Amino acid sequence: MVAEFEEVAFDLEIGEISELVKTEFGYHVIEVLEREVRELEPQFLQAFQQRAFDEW
């Protein structure tokens, strides 16, 4: 997911609609309809840990 899109999408509450979001792919309006909590798959967990370490 593109960083600008992800930041806005995860800051919205259920039922909220965003302002225009500009990304490298164009302009977007985001509406959050629901949230689903899932267990993180091991390969994604490892990638996130590596990214956090690299940024540290």
The first five atom37 places (N, CA, C, CB, O) and aatype in JSON, in Angstrom:
{
  "aatype": [12, 19, 0, 6, 13, 6, 6, 19, 0, 13, 3, 10, 6, 9, 7, 6, 9, 15, 6, 10, 19, 11, 16, 6, 13, 7, 18, 8, 19, 9, 6, 19, 10, 6, 1, 6, 19, 1, 6, 10, 6, 14, 5, 13, 10, 5, 0, 13, 5, 5, 1, 0, 13, 3, 6, 17],
  "atom_mask": [
    [1, 1, 1, 1, 1],
    [1, 1, 1, 1, 1],
    [1, 1, 1, 1, 1],
    [1, 1, 1, 1, 1],
    [1, 1, 1, 1, 1],
    [1, 1, 1, 1, 1],
    [1, 1, 1, 1, 1],
    [1, 1, 1, 1, 1],
    [1, 1, 1, 1, 1],
    [1, 1, 1, 1, 1],
    [1, 1, 1, 1, 1],
    [1, 1, 1, 1, 1],
    [1, 1, 1, 1, 1],
    [1, 1, 1, 1, 1],
    [1, 1, 1, 0, 1],
    [1, 1, 1, 1, 1],
    [1, 1, 1, 1, 1],
    [1, 1, 1, 1, 1],
    [1, 1, 1, 1, 1],
    [1, 1, 1, 1, 1],
    [1, 1, 1, 1, 1],
    [1, 1, 1, 1, 1],
    [1, 1, 1, 1, 1],
    [1, 1, 1, 1, 1],
    [1, 1, 1, 1, 1],
    [1, 1, 1, 0, 1],
    [1, 1, 1, 1, 1],
    [1, 1, 1, 1, 1],
    [1, 1, 1, 1, 1],
    [1, 1, 1, 1, 1],
    [1, 1, 1, 1, 1],
    [1, 1, 1, 1, 1],
    [1, 1, 1, 1, 1],
    [1, 1, 1, 1, 1],
    [1, 1, 1, 1, 1],
    [1, 1, 1, 1, 1],
    [1, 1, 1, 1, 1],
    [1, 1, 1, 1, 1],
    [1, 1, 1, 1, 1],
    [1, 1, 1, 1, 1],
    [1, 1, 1, 1, 1],
    [1, 1, 1, 1, 1],
    [1, 1, 1, 1, 1],
    [1, 1, 1, 1, 1],
    [1, 1, 1, 1, 1],
    [1, 1, 1, 1, 1],
    [1, 1, 1, 1, 1],
    [1, 1, 1, 1, 1],
    [1, 1, 1, 1, 1],
    [1, 1, 1, 1, 1],
    [1, 1, 1, 1, 1],
    [1, 1, 1, 1, 1],
    [1, 1, 1, 1, 1],
    [1, 1, 1, 1, 1],
    [1, 1, 1, 1, 1],
    [1, 1, 1, 1, 1]
  ],
  "atom_positions": [
    [[0.85, -1.17, 0.0], [0.0, 0.0, 0.0], [0.9, 1.24, 0.0], [-0.97, -0.01, 1.23], [1.93, 1.27, 0.68]],
    [[0.51, 2.24, -0.76], [1.26, 3.5, -0.85], [1.18, 4.23, 0.49], [0.72, 4.4, -2.0], [0.11, 4.29, 1.1]],
    [[2.3, 4.78, 0.94], [2.4, 5.38, 2.28], [1.35, 6.46, 2.53], [3.77, 5.98, 2.47], [0.72, 6.47, 3.59]],
    [[1.14, 7.37, 1.57], [0.16, 8.45, 1.76], [-1.25, 7.89, 1.94], [0.2, 9.42, 0.57], [-2.01, 8.37, 2.78]],
    [[-1.58, 6.88, 1.15], [-2.89, 6.25, 1.21], [-3.06, 5.53, 2.54], [-3.08, 5.26, 0.04], [-4.09, 5.66, 3.21]],
    [[-2.05, 4.76, 2.92], [-2.09, 3.98, 4.16], [-2.26, 4.88, 5.38], [-0.81, 3.15, 4.3], [-3.05, 4.58, 6.27]],
    [[-1.51, 5.98, 5.43], [-1.57, 6.89, 6.57], [-2.98, 7.43, 6.78], [-0.59, 8.05, 6.38], [-3.48, 7.44, 7.9]],
    [[-3.61, 7.87, 5.71], [-4.97, 8.42, 5.82], [-5.97, 7.32, 6.14], [-5.37, 9.14, 4.51], [-6.82, 7.49, 7.02]],
    [[-5.88, 6.2, 5.45], [-6.85, 5.11, 5.64], [-6.88, 4.61, 7.08], [-6.53, 3.96, 4.7], [-7.96, 4.34, 7.61]],
    [[-5.73, 4.48, 7.7], [-5.69, 3.95, 9.06], [-5.97, 4.99, 10.12], [-4.36, 3.32, 9.31], [-6.19, 4.64, 11.29]],
    [[-5.98, 6.27, 9.74], [-6.34, 7.33, 10.69], [-7.84, 7.58, 10.74], [-5.62, 8.62, 10.33], [-8.34, 8.18, 11.69]],
    [[-8.57, 7.13, 9.72], [-10.02, 7.36, 9.67], [-10.77, 6.41, 10.59], [-10.53, 7.19, 8.23], [-10.33, 5.28, 10.83]],
    [[-11.89, 6.88, 11.11], [-12.78, 6.03, 11.89], [-13.76, 5.35, 10.94], [-13.54, 6.86, 12.98], [-13.93, 5.79, 9.8]],
    [[-14.41, 4.29, 11.39], [-15.41, 3.6, 10.58], [-16.51, 4.6, 10.23], [-15.99, 2.36, 11.33], [-17.02, 5.31, 11.1]],
    [[-16.87, 4.64, 8.95], [-17.91, 5.55, 8.47], [-17.39, 6.89, 7.98], [0.0, 0.0, 0.0], [-18.13, 7.64, 7.35]],
    [[-16.14, 7.21, 8.27], [-15.57, 8.49, 7.84], [-15.13, 8.43, 6.38], [-14.38, 8.87, 8.74], [-14.78, 7.38, 5.85]],
    [[-15.16, 9.61, 5.74], [-14.7, 9.77, 4.37], [-13.57, 10.79, 4.39], [-15.86, 10.22, 3.41], [-13.68, 11.84, 5.02]],
    [[-12.49, 10.48, 3.71], [-11.31, 11.35, 3.72], [-11.48, 12.54, 2.79], [-10.07, 10.56, 3.3], [-12.38, 12.59, 1.96]],
    [[-10.59, 13.5, 2.98], [-10.4, 14.56, 1.98], [-9.66, 13.9, 0.82], [-9.59, 15.81, 2.58], [-9.35, 12.71, 0.87]],
    [[-9.37, 14.66, -0.23], [-8.59, 14.11, -1.34], [-7.2, 13.71, -0.86], [-8.48, 15.14, -2.5], [-6.56, 14.45, -0.11]],
    [[-6.75, 12.55, -1.29], [-5.42, 12.05, -0.96], [-4.65, 11.92, -2.27], [-5.49, 10.66, -0.18], [-5.08, 11.21, -3.18]],
    [[-3.53, 12.61, -2.37], [-2.71, 12.55, -3.58], [-1.6, 11.52, -3.39], [-2.11, 13.94, -3.92], [-0.87, 11.56, -2.39]],
    [[-1.48, 10.61, -4.35], [-0.4, 9.63, -4.36], [0.24, 9.65, -5.74], [-0.92, 8.2, -3.99], [-0.18, 10.41, -6.62]],
    [[1.24, 8.83, -5.94], [1.88, 8.73, -7.25], [0.93, 8.17, -8.31], [3.12, 7.84, -7.16], [1.21, 8.27, -9.5]],
    [[-0.2, 7.6, -7.88], [-1.16, 7.01, -8.81], [-2.33, 7.94, -9.13], [-1.7, 5.73, -8.23], [-3.17, 7.61, -9.96]],
    [[-2.38, 9.1, -8.48], [-3.46, 10.04, -8.72], [-4.07, 10.52, -7.42], [0.0, 0.0, 0.0], [-3.41, 10.55, -6.39]],
    [[-5.35, 10.9, -7.5], [-6.08, 11.41, -6.34], [-7.11, 10.38, -5.9], [-6.76, 12.77, -6.65], [-7.7, 9.68, -6.73]],
    [[-7.33, 10.29, -4.59], [-8.22, 9.27, -4.04], [-9.09, 9.86, -2.95], [-7.42, 8.08, -3.5], [-8.69, 10.79, -2.24]],
    [[-10.3, 9.32, -2.82], [-11.17, 9.59, -1.68], [-11.38, 8.24, -1.01], [-12.56, 10.27, -2.11], [-11.75, 7.27, -1.67]],
    [[-11.13, 8.18, 0.29], [-11.18, 6.91, 1.02], [-12.34, 6.93, 1.99], [-9.85, 6.64, 1.77], [-12.53, 7.9, 2.72]],
    [[-13.13, 5.86, 2.0], [-14.2, 5.69, 2.99], [-13.94, 4.37, 3.71], [-15.62, 5.71, 2.32], [-13.76, 3.33, 3.07]],
    [[-13.93, 4.42, 5.04], [-13.74, 3.2, 5.83], [-15.11, 2.62, 6.15], [-12.92, 3.5, 7.14], [-15.92, 3.26, 6.82]],
    [[-15.36, 1.43, 5.65], [-16.64, 0.77, 5.87], [-16.61, -0.15, 7.08], [-17.05, -0.01, 4.65], [-17.6, -0.27, 7.8]],
    [[-15.47, -0.81, 7.3], [-15.32, -1.71, 8.44], [-13.84, -1.98, 8.65], [-16.09, -3.05, 8.2], [-13.0, -1.62, 7.82]],
    [[-13.52, -2.58, 9.76], [-12.14, -3.0, 10.06], [-12.16, -4.49, 10.37], [-11.54, -2.17, 11.26], [-13.09, -5.01, 10.98]],
    [[-11.11, -5.15, 9.95], [-10.96, -6.57, 10.21], [-9.59, -6.79, 10.84], [-11.12, -7.42, 8.9], [-8.58, -6.36, 10.3]],
    [[-9.57, -7.46, 11.96], [-8.31, -7.76, 12.64], [-7.92, -9.19, 12.28], [-8.42, -7.56, 14.19], [-8.68, -10.13, 12.5]],
    [[-6.72, -9.33, 11.74], [-6.22, -10.65, 11.38], [-4.84, -10.85, 11.97], [-6.19, -10.84, 9.84], [-4.13, -9.89, 12.26]],
    [[-4.48, -12.09, 12.14], [-3.13, -12.4, 12.61], [-2.15, -12.12, 11.48], [-3.03, -13.89, 13.08], [-2.42, -12.42, 10.32]],
    [[-1.02, -11.55, 11.82], [0.0, -11.19, 10.84], [0.76, -12.44, 10.41], [0.97, -10.14, 11.41], [1.22, -13.22, 11.24]],
    [[0.88, -12.61, 9.09], [1.61, -13.76, 8.57], [3.1, -13.59, 8.86], [1.36, -13.93, 7.05], [3.61, -12.47, 8.83]],
    [[3.8, -14.7, 9.14], [5.21, -14.63, 9.55], [6.11, -13.84, 8.6], [5.76, -16.01, 9.68], [6.98, -13.09, 9.07]],
    [[5.93, -13.98, 7.28], [6.82, -13.26, 6.35], [6.6, -11.76, 6.42], [6.6, -13.75, 4.92], [7.55, -10.99, 6.23]],
    [[5.36, -11.31, 6.69], [5.1, -9.88, 6.84], [5.67, -9.36, 8.15], [3.6, -9.6, 6.75], [6.21, -8.26, 8.2]],
    [[5.54, -10.15, 9.2], [6.09, -9.75, 10.49], [7.59, -9.55, 10.38], [5.77, -10.81, 11.57], [8.13, -8.56, 10.87]],
    [[8.26, -10.47, 9.74], [9.71, -10.36, 9.57], [10.07, -9.13, 8.74], [10.26, -11.63, 8.89], [11.03, -8.43, 9.06]],
    [[9.31, -8.85, 7.69], [9.59, -7.67, 6.86], [9.4, -6.38, 7.65], [8.67, -7.66, 5.62], [10.2, -5.46, 7.53]],
    [[8.34, -6.31, 8.47], [8.1, -5.12, 9.29], [9.19, -4.94, 10.34], [6.72, -5.2, 9.97], [9.63, -3.82, 10.61]],
    [[9.61, -6.04, 10.93], [10.69, -5.96, 11.92], [11.98, -5.47, 11.27], [10.91, -7.34, 12.58], [12.69, -4.64, 11.85]],
    [[12.28, -5.97, 10.09], [13.49, -5.55, 9.38], [13.42, -4.08, 9.02], [13.71, -6.41, 8.12], [14.4, -3.35, 9.16]],
    [[12.26, -3.63, 8.54], [12.1, -2.22, 8.18], [12.26, -1.32, 9.4], [10.72, -1.98, 7.52], [12.92, -0.29, 9.33]],
    [[11.66, -1.72, 10.53], [11.78, -0.93, 11.76], [13.24, -0.87, 12.21], [10.9, -1.54, 12.88], [13.71, 0.19, 12.63]],
    [[13.94, -1.98, 12.12], [15.35, -2.0, 12.5], [16.18, -1.11, 11.58], [15.9, -3.45, 12.47], [17.04, -0.36, 12.04]],
    [[15.92, -1.19, 10.27], [16.66, -0.38, 9.3], [16.43, 1.11, 9.52], [16.26, -0.76, 7.88], [17.35, 1.91, 9.36]],
    [[15.2, 1.49, 9.89], [14.87, 2.9, 10.11], [15.42, 3.39, 11.45], [13.36, 3.1, 10.07], [15.59, 4.6, 11.64]],
    [[15.69, 2.47, 12.36], [16.21, 2.83, 13.67], [17.63, 3.23, 13.54], [16.07, 1.68, 14.66], [18.28, 3.58, 14.53]]
  ]
}
